[in-house]
Amino acid sequence: MSLKEDIEKLDKKVEETSFAYELLQDFKKQNKRQFIIILVILGMWFATIGYLVFVLNDIGTIEESSIEIQDVETIDNSHIKIGDDIWEKSK
């Protein structure tokens, strides 16, 4: 074999490997993009779950207190309204 033939064979191999190398580089870029997209989706998913837990724990409970008033009749100028019911001092 001559030197010229060897160089031509090497050029063919370099062209083939360069095409394979380009495919490998494209595949690498695609995997990197997919990884970033998966990380973003996971971050949004965890943020949603965290917000849901926060909202469920943040729902306040109203403490109802009751005051018993006795002898409304003896309190001067008084009336009590609870809903539609009104208790007034009778005259």
C-alpha positions in Angstrom: 0.0 0.0 0.0 1.1 3.4 -0.8 1.0 6.4 1.5 -1.7 8.0 -0.6 -4.0 5.0 -0.2 -3.5 5.0 3.6 -4.3 8.7 3.8 -7.5 8.1 1.8 -8.6 5.3 4.1 -7.9 7.5 7.1 -10.0 10.3 5.6 -12.9 7.9 5.0 -12.6 6.7 8.6 -12.5 10.3 9.9 -15.5 11.2 7.9 -17.4 8.2 9.2 -16.4 8.8 12.8 -17.1 12.5 12.4 -20.7 11.6 11.4 -21.0 9.2 14.3 -19.4 11.8 16.5 -22.0 14.4 15.3 -24.8 12.0 16.1 -23.3 11.4 19.5 -23.0 15.1 20.2 -26.7 15.7 19.1 -27.7 12.8 21.3 -25.8 14.3 24.2 -27.5 17.7 23.7 -30.9 16.1 23.5 -30.3 14.2 26.8 -29.1 17.3 28.5 -32.3 19.2 27.4 -34.5 16.3 28.6 -32.7 16.2 31.9 -33.3 19.9 32.4 -36.9 19.6 31.5 -37.4 16.7 33.9 -35.8 18.8 36.7 -38.1 21.7 36.0 -41.1 19.4 36.0 -40.1 17.8 39.2 -39.5 21.2 40.8 -42.9 22.4 39.8 -44.4 19.2 41.1 -42.7 19.5 44.5 -43.8 23.2 44.6 -47.4 22.2 43.9 -47.3 19.5 46.6 -45.7 22.0 49.1 -48.3 24.6 48.3 -51.1 22.0 48.7 -49.8 21.0 52.1 -49.5 24.7 53.1 -53.0 25.4 52.1 -54.4 22.4 53.8 -52.6 23.2 57.0 -53.4 26.9 56.8 -57.2 26.5 56.8 -58.0 28.2 60.1 -60.5 26.8 62.5 -62.9 29.3 64.0 -63.2 28.9 67.7 -66.7 29.5 68.7 -67.3 30.9 72.1 -70.5 31.4 73.7 -71.5 33.8 76.4 -74.5 33.1 78.5 -76.4 36.2 79.4 -78.9 35.7 82.1 -81.6 38.2 83.2 -81.7 40.2 80.0 -84.8 41.8 81.5 -82.8 43.5 84.3 -80.1 45.1 82.0 -81.0 48.7 81.2 -81.4 49.6 77.5 -80.4 46.2 76.2 -81.3 44.1 73.3 -79.5 41.0 71.9 -79.7 39.9 68.3 -78.7 36.4 67.3 -79.5 35.7 63.7 -83.2 36.6 63.3 -83.9 36.3 67.0 -84.0 39.5 69.0 -84.2 39.6 72.8 -85.1 43.0 74.2 -85.9 44.3 77.6 -89.6 44.4 77.9 -91.1 47.7 79.0 
